[in-house]
Amino acid sequence: MNTISTSSKNSPEQSQPRMVGRPKSSEKRRQILHHAGELFLQQGYDRTSMDAVAKQSGVSKQTVYSHFQNKDVLYNAVIESKCEEYRVEEAASCIESQALDDILYSIAFNFIQLLNDKRVIAMYSVVIGESKNNPHLAQLFYDAGPLHSVNLVKDLLMKHPQSALPESDARELSIDFFNLLKGDYHMLSMLGLPYEQENEKLQDYARKVVCKTLRIAELFTEHGKVSS
């Protein structure tokens, strides 16, 4: 199995109503995302205001709103930018040019690296701590992170010629795939306990998860043939 070699690409910004004045700067957008992420980690979602984000980013409040319509949109963008950093979405788009096992391996290893990111571990802790009193935050996090990733792999399993699963099976298998990827290390990291972080062993774990996933895909296919 070969690891996919991916190159960094600039993701197109979501179109937002433009305000009169200078064109929006992609550098300012990145700057706002960085400082907003820091504030969400330090203060939580509820206590982070758009005013505070503007001040911390060194821009006007008007500039923040020119990039992000409201705090929900900003929070979603912070989560999505972290996923983009680890190229989860980029790898899932290689349907026409890569074998299914190579694509799944790239997604698997990138996702494991994402879950081992200290800032991501901290964000999980913040969301869990706030979610009891703010279910809306939990939904925002789930939609922008876990659900978005599940839908990416679901679409991959539906569209790739080596699987071509029906939507219900593809979604179930995608959920299984990410649950397998979390493994024991994810729970240990959430509890602040030591866990295995050696790159080679994480790569081996990603390969094992891909093998299990492809075997389950075969079982889905065999069951479908029997049922028909």
Buried (B, 14 or more C-beta within 10 A) or exposed (E): BEEBEEEEEEEEEEEEEEEEEEEBBEEBBEBBBEBBBBBBBEEBBEEBEBEBBBBBBEBEBEBBBBBBEEBBBBBBBBBBBBBBBBBBBBBBBBBEEBBBBBBBBBBBBBBBBBBBBEEBBEBBBBBEEBBEEBEEBBEBBBBBBBEBBBBBBBBBBBEBEEBEBEEEBBBBBBBBBBEBBBBEBBEEBBEEEEBEEEEEEBBEBBBEBBBEBBEBBEEBBEEEEEEE
